[in-house]
């Protein structure tokens, strides 16, 4: 929950190659207070069955920049193995071209920042959601 002195962050991931939420993706949250400040790891989580992280750590007062690191390689490897076991047509041909995705953005106190990741094995996009 945000206050007048802190910002808050949430995210979710949609695997656009299958049109479903990406479950089990590890996410690490880091933050800094100023462009020249050191990055501090605040913690992490994994996406749930809806592709959401509902338990990302709170941002410290004075945070100006946030980075979300998404561990995509493990997610795509597990999907490739599952497809092989199901004898289904292969949607992916080589796992993940991007083994991780790092999104860095500026925040201001008192606002909530929802940053969804639209993901597929060979590309991704992000935007400021609501």
Contact map, one row per residue, 1 for C-alpha under 8 A:
1110000100000000000000000000000000000000000000000000000001000000000000000000000000000000000000000000000000000000000000000000000000
1111111100000000000000000000000000000000000000000000000000000000000000000000000000000000000000000000000000000111000000000000000000
1111111000000000000000000000000000000000000000000000000000000000000000000000000000000000000000000000000000001100000000000000000000
0111110000000000000000000000000000000000000000000000000000000000000000000000000000000000000000000000000000001100000000000000000000
0111111000000000000000000000000000000000000000000000000000001100000000000000000000000000000000000000000000001100000000000000000000
0111111100000000000000000000000000000000000000000000000000111110000000000000000000000000000000000000000000011110000000000000000000
0110111110000000000000000000000000000000000000000000000000101010000000000000000000000000000000000000000000111111100000000000000000
1100011111000000000000000000000000000000000000000000000001100000000000000000000000000000000000000000000000000111100000000000000000
0000001111100000000000000000000000000000000000000000000101100000000000000000000000000000000000000000000000000001111000000000000000
0000000111110000000000000000000000000000000000000000110100000000000000000000000000000000000000000000000000000001111000000000000000
0000000011111000000000000000000000000000000000000001100000000000000000000000000000000000000000000000000000000000011110000000000000
0000000001111100000010000000000000000000000000100111100000000000000000000000000000000000000000000000000000000000001110000000000000
0000000000111110000011000000000000000000000000100011000000000000000000000000000000000000000000000000000000000000000111100000000000
0000000000011111001111000000000000000000000000000010000000000000000000000000000000000000000000000000000000000000000111100000000000
0000000000001111111111000000000000000000000000000000000000000000000000000000000000000000000000000000000000000000000001110000000000
0000000000000111111100000000000000000000000000000000000000000000000000000000000000000000000000000000000000000000000001110000000000
0000000000000011111000000000000000000000000000000000000000000000000000000000000000000000001000000000000000000000000000111000000000
0000000000000011111100000000000000000000000000000000000000000000000000000000000000000000000000000000000000000000000000000000000000
0000000000000111111110000000000000000000000000000000000000000000000000000000000000000000000000000000000000000000000000000000000000
0000000000000111011111000000000000000000000000000000000000000000000000000000000000000000000000000000000000000000000000000000000000
0000000000011110001111100000000000000000000000001110000000000000000000000000000000000000000000000000000000000000000000000000000000
0000000000001110000111111000000000000000000000111110000000000000000000000010000000000000000000000000000000000000000000000000000000
0000000000000000000011111000000000000000000001111111000000000000000000000010000000000000000000000000000000000000000000000000000000
0000000000000000000001111100000000000000000001111010000000000000000000000010000000000000000000000000000000000000000000000000000000
0000000000000000000001111110000000000000000001100000000000000000000001110110000000000000000000000000000000000000000000000000000000
0000000000000000000000011111000000000000000111100000000000000000000001110000000000000000000000000000000000000000000000000000000000
0000000000000000000000001111100000000000000111100000000000000000000111100000000000000000000000000000000000000000000000000000000000
0000000000000000000000000111110000000000111110000000000000000000000111000000000000000000000000000000000000000000000000000000000000
0000000000000000000000000011111000000000111100000000000110000000011110000000000000000000000000000000000000000000000000000000000000
0000000000000000000000000001111100000011111000000000000000000000011100000000000000000000000000000000000000000000000000000000000000
0000000000000000000000000000111110000011110000000000000000100011111000000000000000000000000000000000000000000000000000000000000000
0000000000000000000000000000011111101111000000000000000000000011110000000000000000000000000000000000000000000000000000000000000000
0000000000000000000000000000001111101100000000000000000000000111100000000000000000000000000000000000000000000000000000000000000000
0000000000000000000000000000000111111000000000000000000000000011100000000000000000000000000000000000000000000000000000000000000000
0000000000000000000000000000000111111000000000000000000000000001100000000000000000000000000000000000000000000000000000000000000000
0000000000000000000000000000000001111100000000000000000000000000000000000000000000000000000000000000000000000000000000000000000000
0000000000000000000000000000000111111110000000000000000000000000000000000000000000000000000000000000000000000000000000000000000000
0000000000000000000000000000000110011111000000000000000000000000000000000000000000000000000000000000000000000000000000000000000000
0000000000000000000000000000011100001111100000000000000000000000000000000000000000000000000000000000000000000000000000000000000000
0000000000000000000000000000011100000111110000000000000000000000000000000000000000000000000000000000000000000000000000000000000000
0000000000000000000000000001111000000011111000000000000000000000000000000000000000000000000000000000000000000000000000000000000000
0000000000000000000000000001111000000001111100000000000011100000000000000000000000000000000000000000000000000000000000000000000000
0000000000000000000000000001110000000000111110000000000110000000000000000000000000000000000000000000000000000000000000000000000000
0000000000000000000000000111100000000000011111000000000110000000000000000000000000000000000000000000000000000000000000000000000000
0000000000000000000000000111000000000000001111100000101100000000000000000000000000000000000000000000000000000000000000000000000000
0000000000000000000000111110000000000000000111110001100000000000000000000000000000000000000000000000000000000000000000000000000000
0000000000011000000001111110000000000000000011111111100000000000000000000000000000000000000000000000000000000000000000000000000000
0000000000000000000001110000000000000000000001111111100000000000000000000000000000000000000000000000000000000000000000000000000000
0000000000000000000011110000000000000000000000111111000000000000000000000000000000000000000000000000000000000000000000000000000000
0000000000010000000011100000000000000000000000111111000000000000000000000000000000000000000000000000000000000000000000000000000000
0000000000011100000011110000000000000000000000111111100000000000000000000000000000000000000000000000000000000000000000000000000000
0000000000111000000000100000000000000000000001111111110000000000000000000000000000000000000000000000000000000000000000000000000000
0000000001110000000000000000000000000000000011110011111100000000000000000000000000000000000000000000000000000000000000000000000000
0000000001000000000000000000000000000000000000000001111100000000000000000000000000000000000000000000000000000000000000000000000000
0000000000000000000000000000000000000000000010000000111110000000000000000000000000000000000000000000000000000000000000000000000000
0000000011000000000000000000100000000000001110000000111111000000000000000000000000000000000000000000000000000000000000000000000000
0000000000000000000000000000100000000000011100000000001111100000000000000000000000000000000000000000000000000000000000000000000000
1000000110000000000000000000000000000000010000000000000111110000000000000000000000000000000000000000000000000000000000000000000000
0000011110000000000000000000001000000000010000000000000011111010000000000000000000000000000000000000000000000000000000000000000000
0000010000000000000000000000000000000000000000000000000001111110000000000000000000000000000000000000000000000000000000000000000000
0000111000000000000000000000000000000000000000000000000000111110000000000000000000000000000000000000000000001000000000000000000000
0000110000000000000000000000000010000000000000000000000000011111000000000000000000000000000000000000000000001000000000000000000000
0000011000000000000000000000001111000000000000000000000000111111110000000000000000000000000000000000000000111000000000000000000000
0000000000000000000000000000001111100000000000000000000000000111110000000000000000000000000000000000000001110000000000000000000000
0000000000000000000000000000001111100000000000000000000000000011111000000000000000000000000000000000000111100000000000000000000000
0000000000000000000000000000111100000000000000000000000000000011111100000000000000000000000000000000000111100000000000000000000000
0000000000000000000000000000111000000000000000000000000000000000111110000000000000000000000000000000011110000000000000000000000000
0000000000000000000000000011110000000000000000000000000000000000011111000000000000000000000000000000011100000000000000000000000000
0000000000000000000000000011100000000000000000000000000000000000001111100000000000000000000000000001111000000000000000000000000000
0000000000000000000000001111000000000000000000000000000000000000000111110000000000000000000000000001110000000000000000000000000000
0000000000000000000000001110000000000000000000000000000000000000000011111110000000000000000000000011100000000000000000000000000000
0000000000000000000000001100000000000000000000000000000000000000000001111111000000000000000000010111100000000000000000000000000000
0000000000000000000000000000000000000000000000000000000000000000000000111111100000000000000000110111000000000000000000000000000000
0000000000000000000000001000000000000000000000000000000000000000000000111111110000000000000000000010000000000000000000000000000000
0000000000000000000001111000000000000000000000000000000000000000000000111111111000000000000000000000000000000000000000000000000000
0000000000000000000000000000000000000000000000000000000000000000000000011111111100000000000000110000000000000000000000001000000000
0000000000000000000000000000000000000000000000000000000000000000000000001111111110000000000000110000000000000000000000000000000000
0000000000000000000000000000000000000000000000000000000000000000000000000111111111000000000000000000000000000000000000000000000000
0000000000000000000000000000000000000000000000000000000000000000000000000011111111100000000000000000000000000000000000000000000000
0000000000000000000000000000000000000000000000000000000000000000000000000001111111110000010100100000000000000000000000000000000000
0000000000000000000000000000000000000000000000000000000000000000000000000000111111111000000000000000000000000000000000000000000000
0000000000000000000000000000000000000000000000000000000000000000000000000000011111111100000000000000000000000000000000000000000000
0000000000000000000000000000000000000000000000000000000000000000000000000000001111111111110000000000000000000000000000000000000000
0000000000000000000000000000000000000000000000000000000000000000000000000000000111111111010000000000000000000000000000000000000000
0000000000000000000000000000000000000000000000000000000000000000000000000000000011111111000000000000000000000000000000000000000000
0000000000000000000000000000000000000000000000000000000000000000000000000000000001111111000000000000000000000000000000000000000000
0000000000000000000000000000000000000000000000000000000000000000000000000000000000111111100000000000000000000000000000000000000000
0000000000000000000000000000000000000000000000000000000000000000000000000000000000111111110000000000000000000000000000000000000000
0000000000000000000000000000000000000000000000000000000000000000000000000000000000100011111000000000000000000000000000000000000000
0000000000000000000000000000000000000000000000000000000000000000000000000000000100110001111110000000000000000000000000000000000000
0000000000000000100000000000000000000000000000000000000000000000000000000000000000000000111110000000000000000000000000000000000000
0000000000000000000000000000000000000000000000000000000000000000000000000000000100000000011111100000000000000000000000001000000000
0000000000000000000000000000000000000000000000000000000000000000000000000000000000000000011111100000000000000000000000000000000000
0000000000000000000000000000000000000000000000000000000000000000000000000000000000000000000111111000000000000000000000000000000000
0000000000000000000000000000000000000000000000000000000000000000000000001001100100000000000111111000000000000000000000001000000000
0000000000000000000000000000000000000000000000000000000000000000000000011001100000000000000001111110000000000000000000001100000000
0000000000000000000000000000000000000000000000000000000000000000000000000000000000000000000001111110000000000000000000001110000000
0000000000000000000000000000000000000000000000000000000000000000000000011000000000000000000000011111100000000000000000001110000000
0000000000000000000000000000000000000000000000000000000000000000000000111100000000000000000000011111100000000000000000000000000000
0000000000000000000000000000000000000000000000000000000000000000000011111000000000000000000000000111110000000000000000000000000000
0000000000000000000000000000000000000000000000000000000000000000000011110000000000000000000000000111111000000000000000000000000000
0000000000000000000000000000000000000000000000000000000000000000001111000000000000000000000000000001111100000000000000000000000000
0000000000000000000000000000000000000000000000000000000000000000001110000000000000000000000000000000111110000000000000000000000000
0000000000000000000000000000000000000000000000000000000000000000111100000000000000000000000000000000011111000000000000000000000000
0000000000000000000000000000000000000000000000000000000000000000111000000000000000000000000000000000001111100000000000000000000000
0000000000000000000000000000000000000000000000000000000000000001110000000000000000000000000000000000000111110000000000000000000000
0000001000000000000000000000000000000000000000000000000000000011110000000000000000000000000000000000000011111010100000000000000000
0000011000000000000000000000000000000000000000000000000000000011000000000000000000000000000000000000000001111110000000000000000000
0011111000000000000000000000000000000000000000000000000000001110000000000000000000000000000000000000000000111110000000000000000000
0111111100000000000000000000000000000000000000000000000000000000000000000000000000000000000000000000000000011111000000000000000000
0100011100000000000000000000000000000000000000000000000000000000000000000000000000000000000000000000000000111111100000000000000000
0100001111000000000000000000000000000000000000000000000000000000000000000000000000000000000000000000000000000111110000000000000000
0000001111000000000000000000000000000000000000000000000000000000000000000000000000000000000000000000000000100011111000000000000111
0000000011100000000000000000000000000000000000000000000000000000000000000000000000000000000000000000000000000001111100000000000111
0000000011110000000000000000000000000000000000000000000000000000000000000000000000000000000000000000000000000000111110000000011110
0000000000111100000000000000000000000000000000000000000000000000000000000000000000000000000000000000000000000000011111000000011110
0000000000111100000000000000000000000000000000000000000000000000000000000000000000000000000000000000000000000000001111100001111000
0000000000001111000000000000000000000000000000000000000000000000000000000000000000000000000000000000000000000000000111110001110000
0000000000001111100000000000000000000000000000000000000000000000000000000000000000000000000000000000000000000000000011111011100000
0000000000000011100000000000000000000000000000000000000000000000000000000000000000000000000000000000000000000000000001111111000000
0000000000000000100000000000000000000000000000000000000000000000000000000001000000000000000100111100000000000000000000111110000000
0000000000000000000000000000000000000000000000000000000000000000000000000000000000000000000000011100000000000000000000011111000000
0000000000000000000000000000000000000000000000000000000000000000000000000000000000000000000000001100000000000000000000111111100000
0000000000000000000000000000000000000000000000000000000000000000000000000000000000000000000000000000000000000000000011110111110000
0000000000000000000000000000000000000000000000000000000000000000000000000000000000000000000000000000000000000000000011100011111000
0000000000000000000000000000000000000000000000000000000000000000000000000000000000000000000000000000000000000000001111000001111100
0000000000000000000000000000000000000000000000000000000000000000000000000000000000000000000000000000000000000000001110000000111110
0000000000000000000000000000000000000000000000000000000000000000000000000000000000000000000000000000000000000000111100000000011111
0000000000000000000000000000000000000000000000000000000000000000000000000000000000000000000000000000000000000000111100000000001111
0000000000000000000000000000000000000000000000000000000000000000000000000000000000000000000000000000000000000000110000000000000111
